[in-house]
Amino acid sequence: MLTVADLTYRIAGRTLLEGASAQINAGWKVGLVGRNGAGKSTLLDLIRGERQADGGDIRLQKDVRIGFVAQEAPGGATTPLEAVLAADAERARLLAEAETTQDPHRIGEVQGRLQEIDAHAAPARAAAILHGLGFGAEDQRKPLSAFSGGWRMRVALAAALFAEPDLLLLDEPTNHLDLEAALWLETFLARYRRTVILVSHDRRFLDEVVDHILALADRTLAVYSGGYSAYLRQRGESLVRNRVLKARQDAERARLQAFIDRFRAKASKARQAQSRVKALEKLVPVSIASEEPAPVFDFPVPASLRPPLLMLEKVSVGYEPSKPVLQRLGLRLDPDDRIALLGANGNGKSTLAKLFGGRLAPMSGQAIRAPRLASGFFAQHQIEELMPESTPFDHLALLMPEAPAQAVRARLARFGFGEDKVFVRARDLSGGEKARLTLALATHEAPHLLILDEPTNHLDIEAREALAEALNEFPGAVVLISHDWHLVELVADRLWLVADGTVRPFEGALEDYRRMLLASKNEDAPAREGAGSRRRARRRAAAERRREFEPLRKRVREAEARVSALSKDLAAIETALGDPATYAADGRSVPELLRQQAELRTTLEIAERDWLAAAEALERAD
């Protein structure tokens, strides 16, 4: 299907690819991964011919149709359904010809081809794709000019999926989607029959969709079988092997060089020395992949506040008088809450986030805030509002006018801005760096409540992991809106569903929500009211069962957390026992470490038994 051979590409004096090679077979679903700025989007452009390589070449099978999502969102009076149907150029051309041709023989050919490509079922297929991406029946017939840029990009994605190209190229396809649409897309791509190459920083999405990973690092390409988790395992094993080989080779190189240096001048040993020189020249250096420093997020610690941080009593909120987006809200936020907001785009998640952050006032009801409550708010649009000619130092100094320059730079350092980035203009920062700067600005007051609305769109996988770790260490409350399933799983311990004009706790785990979504997407419209009533009854029964099982699920989560904490403590002690410095001086700490190790092993064994028992109890009940 696709061969990349000895590819080299440079841009603005920087080499992104150098002698890179890879083979992609037909039918593979490939995840293209690499750090921000490595050149993933550039490689997609090279594959589809939008850029020309400086060396090497890219070979595709003959007559391969390539599909991709246009960067320009469609607009105008065209409806989403019309825009998607137009993506099948052959169908559109044949239908137009069928309206105009007078040749009976040609009419037969056209109708036969339309039958072959199942052209008459196309509107239903296009409508199903749009529905999966969040467009209701009425929305599909509105003009594109009525939609925001993000929704129009969904139409562009739907068009690419509908066209069913032989090679589908997708660059961060979930960035404009909510969790619900991302889950639908995951299922769609997993069933897609043709070849896919997609760039994504969502590790769960990669694990569920792809069967191969194409890794771009150190200007080269490497193909790994399996999803992202399998890639991490294989890459780790490869790094260990290469380090061992390199150590052995370095030792052999040193031995040969020592012999050469010692005996080169001796006539009796000259021949042996010369043979060692040739052996040394034949030693091909083992390449060790460079490991860039991990991204940094280090949120300032807020002062403690007594709970609750915020209480809503019969609150309605919205933007137009007498037209609330959400109403009848009775919610409470405490200092240790980790809450993820679920619900389709347009249901009011961002509206609720603005209410929590004090950016929207209630239309009715009462919002009771703790005295001195400080909120930090991150939204995607804030990245676009950075001052392009100002540096990270300039941005933060405006918010810290009384602070000395060193304090400003120290705060930026907590978000990974070293000496080389502090004074770089914002327009020259990468997307991930802009996101980190926006997070630094949002948290400069050490907020008690951190509200994050899609914080990961510009972050690579390593940065997302670092963000999750920082959020878990943050002692304040977190409210999270994200399509990144993995981040939600790592951070949130409570789920709130924003739907039907209100907000309520979702009784169940994230996987329960996924099953509910997939069931609703696959469900046909009810033919009779009786069928709809039966479905509603089944849903109520399922909700009741989830409520019954929640104590067991909580027990499993607590047991799992205890095992994780004990494992970390035990690992730290075993690391200390493996460190020669521990035994330096008189080694007085060693007996105490051994005692703690024995105690922790016993405690961990008990905790693991409790965890297993809780999991088995939940499995039996479920």
Buried (B, 14 or more C-beta within 10 A) or exposed (E): BBBBBEBBBBEEEEEBBBEBBBEBEEEBBBBBBBBBBBBBBBBBBBBBEEBEBBBBEBEBEEEBEBBBBEEEBBBEEBBBBBBBBBBBEEBBEBBEBBEEBEEEEEEEEBEEBBEEBEBEEBBEBBBBBBBBBBBEEEBBEBEBEEBEEBBBBBBBBBBBBBBBBBBBBBBBBBBBBBBBBBBBBBBBBEEBEBBBBBBBBBBBBBBBBBBBBBBBBBBBBBBBEBBBEBBBEBBEEEEEEBEEEBEEBEEEBEEBEEBBEEBBEEEEBEEEBEEBBEBBEEEEEBEEBEEEEEBBBBBBEBEEBEBBBBBBEEBBBBEEEEEBBBBBBEBEBBBEBBBBBBBBBBBBBBBBBBBBBBBBEBBEBEBEBBEEBBBBBBBBEBBEEBEEEBBBBBBBBEBBEEBEEEEBBEBBBBBBBEEEBBEBBBEEBBBBBBBBBBBBBBBBBEBBBBBBBBBBBBBBBBBBBBBBBBBEEBEBBBBBBBBBBBBBBBBBEEBBBBBEBBBBEBBBBBEBBBBBBBEEBEEEEEEEEEEEEEBEEEEEEBBEBBEEBBEBBEBBBEBBEBBEEBBEBBEEBBEBBEEEEBEEEEEEBEEEBEEBBEEBEEBBEEBBEBBEEBBEBBEEEE
